[in-house]
């Protein structure tokens, strides 16, 4: 009797949970830094060769899953995707800071009126 054991790979799903898959991940990432990139990323390879990064290494089936899990693209191996992400993040940050400023202004005005 022959038992065929398929190799399984640990991947991260869209919610950030680990699961076993028969399909290897197409992208690698760092769970501590929340960055994803190509498997041949020169930056990741340098850190792995130095002995760092390996314990935080994660894999994703595709880019949509990496993004859904809260990871951002690597600036080294995915520069175009990183630029798009950075632009979106800046826009969100500007609106967040504007709303925070307005809320603080209203808070101060409310306290002045009550006095």
N, C-alpha and C positions, 0 to 999 in steps of 0.2 A: 504494500500500500504506500502510495506517494502522497505526501501532503505538500501542497503548494502554498507558500506563505508570501503574500504580496507585501512589498515594502510600503509602510505608511509614513506619512509626513505630518508633522504638527503644524497646523495653520491657525491663523487668527481670523475670527468671523467679524461681521460688521458691528457687533456689540462688544468686541474686544475679548471674546472668549476663545480659548484654545480648543481645537478639535482635530481628530485624526482624519487624514484624507489619503486616498490612493494616488491623487494627483499632486505633484510637487508644486510649491508656490512659485509664482512668476516674479515676485518682488520680495526683497528682504527689508528688514527694518530694525530699529532699535526701540524696544519698549520703554526704556527709561527716557530717551529723548523725544519719543513719539515722531520719528522720522522714518520714511520709507523711501526705497530707491531700487535701482537695478541690481541684480545679483552680481554683476561685474563692476560695481561702483569702486573706483580707485580709492576713494576716501575710506569706505568701509573695509576694503581689503587691507589698507595700511594699518588700521586699528586692530583688525583680526590678527594680522601677522605679528603685532606687538603683544598679543595676548589679551587685549582688552576687547570689550564689546560682545564677546561670544556668549556670555551668560545672559545678555539682554537681547540677543538676536531672536527675531520673530520673522514669520513668512506669511505672505498673503497670496491668495489665488489671483487677484487682479487689483487694479488701482482703485476702483470704486469701493471695494471692501476696505482697503487701507484708509481711504478718506472717511468712510462711514465710521470706522473704528477710532477716528480722531487723530490720525497721523497726517503729517505734512510731507510734501515732496522734498527730496534731497537737493540742495542747491548745486552740488557738484555733478551728479550724474543725470539730473533731470532739470536743467536750468530753465527751460521754457515753462514747465509745470510749476516750478518754484516761483517764477516771476508772476504767473497768474494767481497763485495762492497768496503771495505777498501783497499784490494789488487788492485782492478781496479783503485780506486781513486789515490792511490800512483803512479801507473804507469803513469796515465795521468798527474799528477803533476810533475813527474820527466821530462817527455817529454816537458811539458809546460815551466818549468824552464830552460831546456836546450835550447829550441828555443828562449826564452827571452834573455838568456845569449849571444847566437850567434848574435841576432839582435842588442844588445847593443854593442858587439864587432865590428860588421860591421859599426855601427853608429860612434863609436870612430875612427876607422881606416879611414873612409870616411872624417871625420873632420880633421884628421891629414894630409891627402893627400891634401886637399883643401888649407891648410895653407902653 
